[in-house]
Amino acid sequence: MKVTVVGAGAVGASCAEYIAMKNFASEVVLLDIKEGYAEGKAMDLMQTASLNGFDTKITGTTNDYAKTAGSDIAVITSGIPRKPGMTREELIGINAGIVKTVSSSLLEHSPNAILIVVSNPMDTMTYLVHKTTNLPKHRIIGMGGALDSARFKYRLAEALGAPISDVDGMVIGGHSDKGMVPLIGHATRNSVKVSEFLDGDKMDWVVQETKVGGATLTKLLGTSAWYAPGAAVSGLVQAIACDQKKMFPCSALLEGEYGLNDLSIGVPVILGKNGIEKIVEIELSEAEKAKMQESAEGVKKTNGLLQL
Ligand SMILES: NC(=O)c1ccc[n+]([C@@H]2O[C@H](COP(=O)([O-])OP(=O)(O)OC[C@H]3O[C@@H](n4cnc5c(N)ncnc54)[C@H](O)[C@@H]3O)[C@@H](O)[C@H]2O)c1
């Protein structure tokens, strides 16, 4: 199992680290355009191998795609992150060009790879990869919902005063402050709906804090977060590499599911060795359907900025 991670910045390096720590991949290749950067990150990470007990081989390369040849999975994290006060949508101008070039270079050397798109605005970058590579739709996956759901569970546990292992919940919709749809009505504490424990104000607080989860961190850190994004990507990579058939909310190209067409947006999917093996259509309330529709309109508006 060979995994390439393009972009050896904060998210890319964290992603490589978590993949290695889980010890399921034989090789991780980090690639960056900054001279020596990926090589340096790879060497530093390899020097944690004996300390952390993993055998995954991590190598780095400065823009040499030949070194990524034969990858089974490729993760795209290259591009600029947002600064405090910026929206993810504002990154489109620079990141669209980067994501387009990177995905085509990756496929030249790894024609069978499954692509995971992380660069923002992620739903639009995922759609761009669909439009420009023409790969079968099950091989292009956008990562956003897995991270947003982890942030949702963090806030749920906080509001409930419960350990995180006690809570479950999912965020679907667009990966943006306005577009996220945290499914609070479906969230549970050990299979009991959280509405049994939390009043309306508390639930509204959880939803709001989840939606601005990335912005809160960007304000604190001066750039966007990397630990949870890297861990979320590694979960997706592991589900594919180990054919786990696990369900995650991911950005998938929709063709009628949830009444939506011709966009990539966060919905529950089953991930296995073929990438997206199934899009799961769950029953949504009328309010949730309306939020999903509104979210889709936002994503489509950003997609409209692409020069396809
Ligand atoms: N989808 C999500 O949930 C999620 C979460 C966090 C961050 N992000 C996004 O991920 C991206 C990366 O964030 P980061 O914090 O790691 O940024 P970063 O600046 O730390 O790293 C980005 C790296 O990409 C490299 N790069 C730029 N152009 C390249 C190219 N053409 N080829 C190869 N490498 C190239 C840069 O040299 C840099 O090292 C941003 O767009 C950010 O918004 C998405």
The ligand as an SDF file (V2000), in Angstrom:
LIG
                    3D

 44 48  0  0  0  0  0  0  0  0999 V2000
  -10.7120   19.9270    4.0170 N   0  0  0  0  0  0  0  0  0  0  0  0
  -10.3980   20.2220    5.2710 C   0  0  0  0  0  0  0  0  0  0  0  0
  -11.0730   19.8040    6.2090 O   0  0  0  0  0  0  0  0  0  0  0  0
   -9.1770   21.0750    5.5530 C   0  0  0  0  0  0  0  0  0  0  0  0
   -8.6980   21.2410    6.8580 C   0  0  0  0  0  0  0  0  0  0  0  0
   -7.5600   22.0120    7.0690 C   0  0  0  0  0  0  0  0  0  0  0  0
   -6.9300   22.6460    5.9970 C   0  0  0  0  0  0  0  0  0  0  0  0
   -7.4390   22.4780    4.7450 N   0  0  0  0  0  0  0  0  0  0  0  0
   -6.8080   23.0820    3.5670 C   0  0  0  0  0  0  0  0  0  0  0  0
   -5.6370   22.3120    3.2670 O   0  0  0  0  0  0  0  0  0  0  0  0
   -4.7090   23.1590    2.5600 C   0  0  0  0  0  0  0  0  0  0  0  0
   -3.3330   23.0470    3.2080 C   0  0  0  0  0  0  0  0  0  0  0  0
   -3.3480   23.6200    4.4890 O   0  0  0  0  0  0  0  0  0  0  0  0
   -2.0010   23.6790    5.3620 P   0  0  0  0  0  0  0  0  0  0  0  0
   -2.3650   24.2700    6.6630 O   0  0  0  0  0  0  0  0  0  0  0  0
   -1.2970   22.3820    5.3110 O   0  0  0  0  0  0  0  0  0  0  0  0
   -1.1480   24.7370    4.5130 O   0  0  0  0  0  0  0  0  0  0  0  0
    0.4490   24.8810    4.4620 P   0  0  0  0  0  0  0  0  0  0  0  0
    0.7290   26.2220    3.8730 O   0  0  0  0  0  0  0  0  0  0  0  0
    1.0320   24.5400    5.7730 O   0  0  0  0  0  0  0  0  0  0  0  0
    0.8790   23.7370    3.4290 O   0  0  0  0  0  0  0  0  0  0  0  0
    0.5540   23.7640    2.0800 C   0  0  0  0  0  0  0  0  0  0  0  0
    1.7390   23.2220    1.3180 C   0  0  0  0  0  0  0  0  0  0  0  0
    1.3970   23.1000   -0.0630 O   0  0  0  0  0  0  0  0  0  0  0  0
    2.5850   23.3400   -0.8100 C   0  0  0  0  0  0  0  0  0  0  0  0
    2.2700   23.6060   -2.2010 N   0  0  0  0  0  0  0  0  0  0  0  0
    1.7640   24.7370   -2.7520 C   0  0  0  0  0  0  0  0  0  0  0  0
    1.6250   24.5790   -4.0840 N   0  0  0  0  0  0  0  0  0  0  0  0
    2.0290   23.3270   -4.3800 C   0  0  0  0  0  0  0  0  0  0  0  0
    2.1060   22.5810   -5.5610 C   0  0  0  0  0  0  0  0  0  0  0  0
    1.7380   23.0880   -6.7350 N   0  0  0  0  0  0  0  0  0  0  0  0
    2.5870   21.3210   -5.5050 N   0  0  0  0  0  0  0  0  0  0  0  0
    2.9640   20.7660   -4.3210 C   0  0  0  0  0  0  0  0  0  0  0  0
    2.9030   21.4480   -3.1470 N   0  0  0  0  0  0  0  0  0  0  0  0
    2.4480   22.6960   -3.1820 C   0  0  0  0  0  0  0  0  0  0  0  0
    3.2360   24.5050   -0.0770 C   0  0  0  0  0  0  0  0  0  0  0  0
    4.6160   24.6270   -0.4150 O   0  0  0  0  0  0  0  0  0  0  0  0
    2.9800   24.1300    1.3730 C   0  0  0  0  0  0  0  0  0  0  0  0
    4.0780   23.4300    1.9320 O   0  0  0  0  0  0  0  0  0  0  0  0
   -5.3140   24.5600    2.5900 C   0  0  0  0  0  0  0  0  0  0  0  0
   -5.9920   24.8300    1.3820 O   0  0  0  0  0  0  0  0  0  0  0  0
   -6.2940   24.4880    3.7470 C   0  0  0  0  0  0  0  0  0  0  0  0
   -7.3320   25.4390    3.6300 O   0  0  0  0  0  0  0  0  0  0  0  0
   -8.5500   21.7110    4.5080 C   0  0  0  0  0  0  0  0  0  0  0  0
  1  2  1  0
  2  3  2  0
  2  4  1  0
  4  5  1  0
  4 44  2  0
  5  6  2  0
  6  7  1  0
  7  8  2  0
  8  9  1  0
  8 44  1  0
  9 10  1  0
  9 42  1  0
 10 11  1  0
 11 12  1  0
 11 40  1  0
 12 13  1  0
 13 14  1  0
 14 15  2  0
 14 16  1  0
 14 17  1  0
 17 18  1  0
 18 19  2  0
 18 20  1  0
 18 21  1  0
 21 22  1  0
 22 23  1  0
 23 24  1  0
 23 38  1  0
 24 25  1  0
 25 26  1  0
 25 36  1  0
 26 27  1  0
 26 35  1  0
 27 28  2  0
 28 29  1  0
 29 30  1  0
 29 35  2  0
 30 31  1  0
 30 32  2  0
 32 33  1  0
 33 34  2  0
 34 35  1  0
 36 37  1  0
 36 38  1  0
 38 39  1  0
 40 41  1  0
 40 42  1  0
 42 43  1  0
M  CHG  2   8   1  16  -1
M  END
$$$$
